[in-house]
Amino acid sequence: MSRASLDKQPHEVAAMFDDVAERYDVTNDVLSLGQDRRWRRAVVQAVDAKPGDRVLDLAAGTGTSAVPFVFEGAAAIACDFSVGMLRVGKRHRPRLPFVAGDATMLPFADASFDAVTISFGLRNVADPGLGLAEMLRVTKSGGRLVVCEFSRPTYPPFRRVYVEYLMKALPTVARRVSSNPESYVYLAESIQAWPDQSVLATQLERTGWRDVEWRNLTVGIVALHRAVR
């Protein structure tokens, strides 16, 4: 079993997700206590895809996060650099287009998409700034970006409880439900090392995104950032 280090070498991160691909969706549902479904709904609402829109879903894994855009009438592409994730996704969702791609070197032409979204994946990119610049490049003028990522709980007493869950309870639960529990030690460490809501907003603006805003989900465990090209 493999786990990535916090320098997030692409081959290590991809191998780690290959290892957990078969049980990834079920494990996420258990570890988030079902909150991942609510977070996905919030992403769909924020993207606000219209019929005919082209939507790029980055770090899409098995395609669970991309399917709702198809239901909205959009042409959605699920992109991930884990071949294992793509294989599982293609098996379960054969009609959904899957593309292998690294967020820092997207295999798409300039201004290809009306919207780009990435959920719980920006944190795993070796160079998040370069990833955001690539997302900007492939988005049409006036198009939108939605980033859903773990962040900082806003209520201090709850923040302490949450950190205890991340560092102690989460790895323990992962040993029971995941095919690679060590990858969830990485998950906890990478969440702890990730910047808070305002720092990520500043990074978006520096990359060239406009009208940056965010809102907290589940008291800040997750933050939803939205911006315009």
C-alpha positions in Angstrom: 0.0 0.0 0.0 1.2 3.5 -0.8 0.7 6.9 0.6 1.9 10.3 -0.6 4.1 12.7 1.4 3.2 16.3 1.8 5.5 17.4 -1.0 2.8 15.7 -3.2 4.8 14.2 -5.9 2.3 13.4 -8.7 3.3 9.8 -9.1 2.9 9.2 -5.3 -0.5 10.9 -5.2 -1.7 9.0 -8.3 -0.5 5.7 -6.9 -2.2 6.4 -3.6 -5.6 7.0 -5.2 -5.1 4.0 -7.5 -4.9 1.9 -4.3 -8.2 3.2 -2.8 -10.2 3.5 -6.1 -12.4 0.4 -5.6 -13.9 1.5 -2.2 -13.2 5.3 -2.5 -16.9 6.5 -2.8 -18.1 4.2 0.0 -15.2 5.1 2.3 -15.8 8.9 1.8 -19.4 8.5 2.7 -18.5 6.7 5.9 -15.7 9.0 7.0 -17.7 12.2 6.3 -20.8 10.8 8.1 -22.7 11.3 4.9 -21.8 15.0 4.6 -20.0 14.5 1.2 -23.5 14.2 -0.5 -24.5 17.6 0.9 -21.2 19.1 -0.3 -21.6 17.7 -3.8 -25.1 19.2 -4.0 -23.7 22.6 -3.0 -21.1 22.4 -5.8 -23.7 21.6 -8.4 -25.7 24.6 -7.2 -22.6 26.9 -7.3 -21.6 25.8 -10.8 -25.1 26.4 -12.0 -24.6 24.5 -15.2 -27.0 25.3 -18.0 -28.1 22.9 -20.8 -25.3 22.9 -23.4 -22.6 24.1 -21.1 -19.3 22.4 -21.2 -18.2 21.6 -17.7 -14.7 20.2 -16.7 -14.8 18.3 -13.4 -11.2 18.0 -12.2 -10.0 15.4 -9.7 -13.2 13.7 -10.6 -12.2 10.3 -9.4 -14.8 7.7 -10.3 -17.1 10.4 -11.8 -19.5 10.7 -8.9 -19.1 14.4 -8.8 -19.5 14.8 -12.6 -22.8 12.9 -13.1 -25.1 15.6 -11.7 -23.9 18.1 -14.4 -25.1 15.6 -17.0 -28.5 15.6 -15.3 -28.5 19.4 -15.7 -28.1 19.0 -19.5 -24.4 20.0 -19.5 -21.6 18.2 -21.4 -19.4 17.2 -18.5 -15.9 15.7 -18.7 -14.4 13.9 -15.7 -10.7 14.4 -15.5 -8.3 12.7 -13.1 -4.7 11.6 -13.1 -5.3 8.4 -11.2 -5.7 5.6 -13.8 -7.2 3.4 -11.1 -9.9 5.9 -10.4 -10.7 6.3 -14.1 -10.9 2.5 -14.6 -13.5 2.2 -11.8 -15.4 5.2 -13.1 -15.5 3.8 -16.6 -16.8 0.5 -15.4 -19.7 2.1 -13.4 -20.4 5.0 -15.7 -19.6 3.9 -19.2 -21.4 6.8 -20.9 -19.5 9.5 -19.0 -16.4 10.9 -20.8 -13.3 10.3 -18.7 -9.9 11.9 -19.5 -6.6 11.3 -17.9 -4.9 14.6 -17.0 -2.7 16.4 -14.5 -4.2 19.7 -13.2 -0.9 21.4 -13.8 -0.8 20.4 -17.5 -4.4 20.1 -18.6 -4.9 18.3 -22.0 -7.4 20.9 -23.2 -7.3 23.9 -25.5 -7.6 27.5 -24.2 -11.1 28.7 -23.4 -12.7 25.2 -23.8 -15.1 25.2 -20.9 -18.0 27.3 -19.5 -17.2 26.1 -16.0 -14.4 24.3 -14.2 -14.8 22.7 -10.8 -12.5 20.7 -8.5 -13.7 19.1 -5.3 -11.2 17.9 -2.7 -8.5 17.8 -5.3 -6.7 21.2 -5.3 -5.1 20.2 -1.9 -3.4 17.3 -3.7 -1.9 19.3 -6.5 1.9 19.7 -6.1 1.7 23.4 -7.3 -1.9 24.7 -6.6 -1.1 28.1 -8.1 -0.1 26.5 -11.4 -3.2 24.3 -11.3 -5.4 27.4 -10.8 -3.6 29.1 -13.7 -4.3 26.1 -15.9 -8.0 26.2 -14.9 -8.0 29.9 -15.8 -6.5 29.1 -19.2 -9.1 26.5 -20.2 -12.1 28.5 -19.0 -14.0 30.8 -21.4 -14.2 34.5 -20.7 -17.0 35.0 -18.3 -16.8 31.4 -17.3 -16.7 30.3 -13.7 -14.6 28.2 -11.3 -15.9 26.4 -8.2 -13.4 25.0 -5.7 -14.7 22.8 -2.9 -12.0 22.0 -0.4 -11.4 21.2 3.2 -10.8 24.4 5.2 -10.8 25.7 8.8 -13.8 25.3 11.1 -14.9 28.8 12.3 -16.0 27.9 15.8 -12.8 27.4 18.0 -14.2 24.7 20.4 -15.5 22.7 17.5 -12.1 23.2 15.7 -10.4 21.4 18.5 -12.8 18.5 18.4 -12.4 18.3 14.6 -8.6 18.2 14.8 -8.9 15.3 17.3 -11.1 13.5 14.8 -8.8 14.1 11.9 -5.6 13.0 13.6 -6.9 10.1 15.8 -10.4 8.9 15.0 -10.3 9.2 11.2 -7.3 6.9 10.6 -8.8 4.4 13.0 -12.1 4.3 11.2 -10.2 4.1 7.8 -8.5 0.9 8.9 -11.9 -0.7 9.1 -13.4 0.5 5.8 -10.5 1.5 3.4 -8.3 -0.7 1.3 -5.4 1.7 2.1 -5.8 3.2 5.5 -2.4 4.9 5.3 -3.8 7.2 2.6 -6.2 8.6 5.2 -3.3 9.5 7.4 -2.1 11.6 4.5 -5.6 13.0 4.2 -5.6 14.2 7.8 -2.1 15.7 7.5 -2.8 17.5 4.2 -6.0 19.0 5.6 -4.0 20.3 8.5 -1.4 21.9 6.2 -3.9 23.5 3.8 -4.5 27.3 4.0 -7.7 28.7 5.3 -10.6 30.3 3.4 -9.2 33.8 3.0 -5.7 32.6 2.0 -7.1 30.5 -0.8 -9.3 33.4 -1.9 -6.2 35.6 -2.1 -4.4 32.9 -4.2 -7.3 32.8 -6.6 -7.2 36.6 -7.1 -3.4 36.5 -7.6 -3.8 33.9 -10.3 -6.2 36.2 -12.2 -9.6 35.0 -11.2 -12.2 37.8 -10.6 -15.2 38.2 -8.3 -13.8 35.7 -5.8 -16.2 34.8 -3.0 -16.6 31.8 -0.6 -19.0 30.3 1.8 -18.5 27.8 4.6 -20.2 24.4 4.6 -20.5 22.4 7.8 -19.2 25.3 10.0 -16.1 25.6 7.9 -14.9 22.0 7.7 -15.3 22.6 3.9 -15.3 25.9 2.0 -16.8 26.6 -1.4 -14.9 29.2 -3.4 -16.4 30.6 -6.6 -14.8 32.9 -9.1 -15.1 34.2 -12.7 -12.7 34.2 -15.6 
